[in-house]
């Protein structure tokens, strides 16, 4: 029996420009990242606004196992099956975190003959969206400590700061750390920690946003802690939200890939489902619904959170 990797590497991929063309997208609608993946411009939403919406199909599941329970395989397989019987279908899924990829789970591109390809790109850096999320998140963390170091005009109470750092690997040793050691020039010592990048509120915002303006506003409302009067302090208060939005200006665009049978696939955002809503992006869904008869997506860590949030 062939492994998932052997099946993926033996697939006949079509150039992503052909996949885009079959969907009705023009050259100016896509930004190529090599031969087999691309980003789709948000301007497409305005161009397609008068097209009828397709039907929306959500695949969720009961409480998952350590290796998953088959939501992605079912989602991809169903979308391919719809295309096989002559329906125009697009699959929308999340991008996986590198943590589970290098752990027991080993990836999230589907399995067997229901996979998204190129599988290696899908499971690793893809177009860098997760790294952009991590950088935007950590920029805000740096702003917090820099603000305190330079006089703390907002009177932030360091004991209330709830905004950690993030890194996209499962590094247990960084969960709880003490920062600011080494003297005055290195900041004020305090406890902090690292989450995995896809657990960032920034990733959840990326999946929920409906455009750049909305993204900017949502980032500004992030609460990082409280001041000594017990009032919330936000990214807007720290004047960081605009810079965060700039770092995400490309990450906000959905990624276009394909399945083993060349069914179009939007891969966008990757909020952890056990602490966030666990869905791919609203923007990917909105674009896909204007381009096809059926959009098949997956959601949730389990039906208890996935079905409610889809």
N, C-alpha and C positions, 0 to 999 in steps of 0.2 A: 504494500500500500504506500502510495506517495505521501510525503509529508506536506503540510500546508505551504512551506517554503518552496518545495519542489514544484508543487502545483502552480504557485504564484509565478515562479521564475520561468515556467514553460508557457505562460499565457501569451496570446497574441494581442498586444496592446495597439490601439489606434492612436495616432497623434491627437493630442488634446484639442488642437484647433479643429479637427474633424468632428469630435464629440460636441464641441461648442457650436459648430456650424449646423449640425443636425438639430440642435435645440433652437435654432433661429438667432443665435448670437453672432454679432459681427466682429470683425477684427479689433475695432476700438473698444469692444465690450470686455475684452479679456486681456490680462497681463500674464505673459508666459513665464513660468519658472521651469525652464528646461522643456523637454519634448512632451512630457506626459502629465504635467500638472500646471494649473493656471489659477489666477485669482479673477473674480468677476467684479466689474465695476458696479458701485451702488447706483450709478446713473441708469442702469438697466431698469430699475424699479419705475422710474419716471417714464421711460420708453414703453414699458409694458403695462402701464396702469389701466389701459382700456381693455386688455385681454381678460377673458373669463377665468375665474379661479378653478383649479383642479380640485379633486377630492383628496382629503387628508386622512392618511391611515397611520395610526400610532401602534407600535409594538412595545409592550411592557411585560413585566414578569413578576413572579412572586419573589420572596426574599432570596437574594443571590447566594451562590456558593463561592469559595475562594477562587475558583477558576471561571466564574461566570456561569450563566445558565442558558445562553444561546440567543439573547435578544438581537445581537448584531448579525449573527448568521441568519436568523429568521427574517430580519428586516431586509438584508441584502438579497436573500433568496426569493422573497416575495416580490421585490421590485423587479428582479430579473425575470421571474415567472410572468409577471404582468406584461413585460415587453415581449416575451416569447409568444404570447397569445394575441399580439397585435395592439396592445394598449401602449400609450406613451407614458412612461413612468420614470421618476427620478427618486433616488434614495438619498436621504439626509442623515448623517451620523456625526458623532463627536470625534475630535482628534484625541487619541490616548495620551496619557502622561508617560514620561520616560520612566517614572518610578515602577509601576507595574510591568512595563516592558522588560526591565532588567530584573524583575522579581519572578514570583511563581506564575503569574498570569501570562507573561511573554508576548503581549501585543493585543490589539483590539481591531484587527482588520477583517474580522470574520473568520471563517475556517473552511477547509475542504474546498468545494467548488463554489462557495458563496463568499468571495473575498473581494476587497477593494485593492487595486493595484495602481502603481508599484507599491507592494507591501512594505518594503524596507523604508521607502520615503514616508509612507503613511504613518508608520510606527515610530519614526525617529523625528527629525527636525521639521519635515514637510516644508512649509514656507516661513518658518520662524515665528509663528503667532504666539506660541507659549512662551518663547524667550522674550517677546515684546511685552507680554503680560507681566512676566517676572520683573523686567526692568522698570516698568511703570509702577509696579507695586513697591519695589525696593527704593525707587526715587522718592516716593512719599515717606518711607521709613527714614531715609536720609534727611529729608526736610524736617521731620519731627526733631531728630537729635540735633541738627544744625540750629534749628530755631531755639531750642533750650540752651545750647552752648552760647549763642549770641544774645543772651539776656532774657529770653522767655517772655516776650511782650504779651503773649496770649495767656500767660500764667497757667500753663499746662501743668497739671499734677502728674508727675512721672509715674506714680503708683497706679494711675488709672489708664495708662496707655495700653491699648489692646491691639495695636497694629504691629505684627511681627515682620520678619523678613521671609522670603520664600526662595526655594531652589527646587528644580524639577528632577530631583532624585530622592529616593527614600533613604535619607541620612539620619538615622536614629540619634546619633550623637549630638545633632544640632537642634533637637526639639526644645531644649531648655538651655540657654546660655546667659552669660553675663557680659554685657558690652560696655565700652567706655573705659576700659582699664588702660593703664600705661601712662597716667599723668594727665594734666589739664588739657593739653593739646589734642587728646584723643576723646574728649567729650566727658559726659557725666556718667559714672557707673550706674547701671540699672539692669534688672533682669529683663530678658527678652527671649526670643526663640525663632525657629524657622518652621514654617509649614511647607508642604509640597506646593509647587506653583499653581496647580489646577484647583487648589483649595482657596485660592485668593478671591476676595470679593471682586477684584478687577476682572477675573475670568467670568464670574457669574454675570457681571455687568455687560461684558462683551457679548455674551450669549443672549441677553435680554434687550439690548439696545435696538433702536429702530433707525439710527442714523448718527452722523457725527455730532450734531447739535445735542441730541438726546444723550449720547455718550458723554459729552463734556459736562452736561448738567448732572448726570448720575454720578460721575466721578467726584464732582464737587460736593455731593451730599454724603460722601463717605465719612463716618465718624471714627476718629482715631483714638479718642479718649475724652477726658473732661478737664475743665480748669478748676481752680481752687474754689470757685463758686458752684461747682457741680453742674455746670452747663456744658453741653457737648462742643467739642472742637472738631471742625471738619477740614477736609482737604482744601476746600475753598478758603477757609480762614487762613490756611498756611500758604495760599497762593500757589498751589502745586497742581491743581486739577488741569489747567491748560497745558502744562508741559506733559502731563500724563496722557492727555488726549492726543497730542502730537506724536508721542511714541507709539500710539495705537492706530495711526492713520492708515497703515496698510493692513494691520491685523484685522481691522473691521470688515474687510472684503472677504466674502466666502471663497473657499478653495474648491476648484473643480477637478475631480479625478474620474475614474471609471472602474467598473467591476470586471471580473474575469470574462464576462460576456459583453463587455463594452456598454453596459448600462451607465448613464451619467450618475455621478455621485457628488453631492456637496458635502465637504468635510469642513466643519467650522465650529470653533470653540470647544471647550472640554471641561465644564464645571464638574467637580466631583459630586456624585449623586448622593453620597451619604451625608453631606453637609450643605449641599446646594440643590438646585432643581434637576440637575442631571440630564438636561436636554441640549441638543445642538442649537445653533443660533436661530433667532426669529428672522433675521435677515435672509439666511439661507432658505428657510421655509417660504418666506414671502416671494423670493425670486423664483424658486422651484414651482410654486403654485401657479405662477403666470406662464411657465414654460411647458407644463405637462398636464396630462389628464389625471395622473395619480402621483401623490408624494407619499412615500413610505418612510417614516422616521421611527426612531426608538427613544425611549425615555426612562429615566429613573433608576435608582438603586434597587427598587422593588415597586410593585404596584401601589404601595401605600403612599409613596411620594411622587413617582413618575406619572401615574395617571392623573393626579390632581394638578400637576404642573404643566401638562402637555396641552 
